[in-house]
Amino acid sequence: MGDSSLSRNGEPVPGKDYEPDADRTPSGPMPTRPVEEARNGSMVQDLDDLKRLGADMERVKTGQELKEEGLVPDPAQDE
């Protein structure tokens, strides 16, 4: 596996830095459901989805971390 931030099963490894290439594939299986059952307007659909989102968010650098690396954080996050 070429991406050091993912485990063998493709799950993010806690504590690893965010890598944009890791976002190109889902962090886990994404079951489908009818539109009528989907919870539109919610960031997650179920507990497994919440766990995946939490793991994904742990890898994302904060605005301060980006500034320390000389990068520009997303200005919309400060509004």
C-alpha positions as CSV (number, residue, x, y, z in Angstrom):
1,M,0.0,0.0,0.0
2,G,1.4,3.4,-1.0
3,D,-0.5,5.5,1.5
4,S,1.0,5.5,5.0
5,S,-2.1,7.1,6.5
6,L,-4.3,4.1,5.8
7,S,-4.3,0.7,7.4
8,R,-4.3,-2.5,5.4
9,N,-8.1,-2.6,5.3
10,G,-8.2,1.0,4.0
11,E,-9.2,2.6,7.2
12,P,-7.5,5.8,8.3
13,V,-4.8,5.4,10.9
14,P,-5.3,7.7,13.9
15,G,-2.6,10.3,14.4
16,K,-1.5,10.3,10.8
17,D,-1.4,13.5,8.8
18,Y,-4.1,14.4,6.4
19,E,-3.2,13.4,2.8
20,P,-5.6,14.7,0.0
21,D,-5.0,11.5,-2.0
22,A,-6.6,9.5,0.8
23,D,-9.9,11.3,0.1
24,R,-10.1,9.9,-3.4
25,T,-11.5,6.6,-2.1
26,P,-14.1,6.2,0.6
27,S,-12.8,5.4,4.1
28,G,-15.2,2.4,4.2
29,P,-18.0,0.6,2.5
30,M,-20.8,3.0,1.6
31,P,-24.1,1.2,1.6
32,T,-26.8,2.5,-0.6
33,R,-30.3,3.3,0.5
34,P,-33.5,4.6,-1.2
35,V,-33.8,8.4,-1.3
36,E,-36.9,8.2,0.9
37,E,-34.8,6.7,3.7
38,A,-31.7,8.9,3.4
39,R,-31.3,11.6,6.1
40,N,-30.6,14.5,3.8
41,G,-29.2,17.6,5.6
42,S,-27.3,15.4,8.1
43,M,-23.6,14.9,7.9
44,V,-23.9,11.2,8.7
45,Q,-26.5,8.5,8.1
46,D,-25.7,6.1,10.9
47,L,-23.2,5.2,13.6
48,D,-20.7,3.6,11.2
49,D,-20.9,6.8,9.1
50,L,-20.2,8.9,12.2
51,K,-17.2,6.8,13.1
52,R,-15.8,7.1,9.5
53,L,-16.4,10.9,9.6
54,G,-14.6,11.2,13.0
55,A,-11.6,9.3,11.7
56,D,-11.5,11.4,8.6
57,M,-11.7,14.6,10.6
58,E,-8.9,13.5,13.0
59,R,-6.6,13.5,9.9
60,V,-7.5,17.1,8.8
61,K,-5.0,19.8,9.9
62,T,-6.3,22.8,11.8
63,G,-6.0,26.3,10.5
64,Q,-3.2,27.0,13.0
65,E,-1.3,23.9,11.9
66,L,-1.6,25.0,8.3
67,K,-0.3,28.5,9.2
68,E,2.7,27.0,11.0
69,E,3.6,25.1,7.8
70,G,3.3,28.3,5.8
71,L,0.1,27.4,4.1
72,V,-3.1,29.5,3.9
73,P,-6.1,28.0,5.8
74,D,-9.6,28.2,4.3
75,P,-10.9,31.8,5.1
76,A,-14.5,30.6,5.1
77,Q,-13.8,28.6,8.3
78,D,-13.1,31.8,10.2
79,E,-16.4,33.5,9.3
